[in-house]
Amino acid sequence: MLMVCLTGVALAVSAQAQSYTIQKPGELPTYVRPTSGGGYTIQKPGELPVYVRPSAGGGSTINKPGELPVYVRPTSGGGMTVNKPGELPTYVRPVSGGGYTVNKPGELPVYVRPTVGGGYTVNKPGELPVYIRRSP
C-alpha cells in the first residue's frame, strides 16, 4: 500500500499496477495511473502531472512541477511519514479494521477507509467526503 498526502487529501493506492479516479465534490476528477518502473502519475485535466516514484530503501518521492520533492517513508507498524520541505512531518498510521488515520500537525485527523469494490473514502472534518475508485 502506498499512502500519499496530496493537496490535503490522503490518497491510498494499492502497490499493484492499477488505475484510480479521485472524485472530490465540485472538482474535476483526478486520475492516478501506473508508470513503468513502479511509480504513478497523478493528473487533473489541464494541469501538469505529479510523479510518484519508488525510493531506494522503501517509500516514495513525490515530484510536483515547480515544487521541492516530498518524501514518503515507511515507519514501524505499517505507517508512513510524509516529509515536505519547510513543514513538520505528517504521520499516516493504519487503524484496526482497515484504513488509515492521517495526522498533520495543527490539523484535525483525516480518515481513509476502504470501500466495497477496492476503493476508498477520505473523510476530512468539515468537508464533504472524497471518493477514490478503481478506474476501468
C-alpha positions in Angstrom: 0.0 0.0 0.0 1.4 3.4 -1.0 -0.1 6.3 1.0 0.4 9.8 -0.3 -0.9 13.0 1.1 -1.6 15.2 -1.8 -3.3 18.6 -1.6 -4.7 17.8 1.8 -6.3 14.6 0.7 -5.0 11.2 1.6 -4.6 9.1 -1.4 -4.3 5.4 -0.9 -3.0 3.4 -3.8 -2.5 -0.3 -4.0 1.1 -1.3 -4.7 -0.3 -3.4 -7.6 -0.4 -1.6 -11.0 -3.9 -0.3 -11.2 -5.6 3.0 -12.2 -7.7 5.1 -9.9 -10.1 8.1 -10.2 -10.4 10.5 -7.3 -13.6 12.5 -7.2 -13.7 15.5 -4.9 -17.1 17.2 -4.7 -17.3 20.2 -7.1 -14.0 19.5 -8.8 -12.8 17.8 -11.9 -11.7 14.2 -11.4 -8.0 13.4 -10.7 -6.6 10.3 -12.5 -3.9 8.1 -11.0 -2.1 5.8 -13.4 0.8 3.4 -13.0 4.0 4.0 -14.9 6.8 1.7 -15.9 9.3 1.4 -13.1 6.7 1.0 -10.3 5.6 4.6 -9.9 2.4 6.6 -10.7 1.4 9.8 -12.5 -1.4 11.8 -10.8 -3.1 14.3 -13.1 -6.1 16.6 -13.2 -7.4 17.7 -16.6 -5.5 20.8 -17.8 -2.7 20.6 -15.2 0.8 19.2 -15.3 1.2 15.7 -13.9 2.6 14.8 -10.4 5.1 11.9 -10.4 5.3 9.4 -7.6 8.4 7.3 -7.9 9.7 4.5 -5.6 12.7 5.4 -3.5 15.7 3.3 -2.5 15.1 1.6 0.9 11.3 1.8 0.6 8.9 4.7 0.4 8.4 7.2 -2.5 9.4 10.6 -3.8 6.6 12.9 -5.0 7.6 15.4 -7.6 5.1 18.3 -8.3 6.1 20.7 -11.1 7.7 23.8 -9.6 7.9 22.5 -6.1 10.5 20.7 -4.0 10.1 16.9 -3.7 8.1 15.4 -0.9 9.4 12.2 0.7 7.2 9.4 1.9 9.0 6.9 4.2 7.7 3.7 5.9 7.6 3.5 9.7 7.4 0.6 12.0 3.9 -0.7 12.4 2.9 -0.3 8.8 2.6 3.5 8.8 4.3 6.3 6.8 5.9 9.6 7.5 5.4 12.3 4.8 8.2 14.9 4.8 7.6 18.1 2.8 10.4 20.7 2.9 9.7 23.5 5.4 6.9 21.7 7.1 6.5 19.4 10.1 6.1 15.8 9.1 2.7 14.2 8.6 2.1 10.8 10.1 0.0 8.1 8.4 -1.0 5.3 10.7 -3.0 2.1 10.0 -6.1 1.6 12.1 -7.8 -1.6 13.2 -10.5 -2.8 10.8 -8.6 -1.4 7.8 -7.8 2.1 6.6 -5.6 4.9 7.9 -5.5 8.0 10.0 -3.5 10.9 8.6 -2.2 13.3 11.3 -0.8 16.6 10.1 0.4 18.9 13.0 -2.1 21.5 13.9 -5.0 20.0 11.9 -7.8 17.5 12.7 -7.1 13.9 11.6 -8.2 12.7 8.2 -9.7 9.2 8.0 -9.2 6.9 5.0 -11.4 3.9 4.9 -11.6 1.1 2.3 -14.9 0.6 0.5 -16.6 -2.3 -1.2 -15.0 -2.9 -4.7 -11.5 -1.9 -3.7 -11.8 1.9 -3.4 -11.5 4.3 -0.5 -13.5 7.1 1.2 -11.5 10.0 2.6 -13.2 11.9 5.4 -11.7 15.3 6.4 -13.5 17.1 9.2 -15.8 19.9 8.0 -15.6 18.8 4.3 -17.6 16.5 2.0 -16.1 13.0 1.5 -13.7 12.3 -1.3 -14.1 9.1 -3.2 -11.2 7.1 -4.7 -12.3 4.4 -7.1 -10.6 2.0 -9.4 -10.7 3.1 -13.0 -11.5 0.6 -15.8 
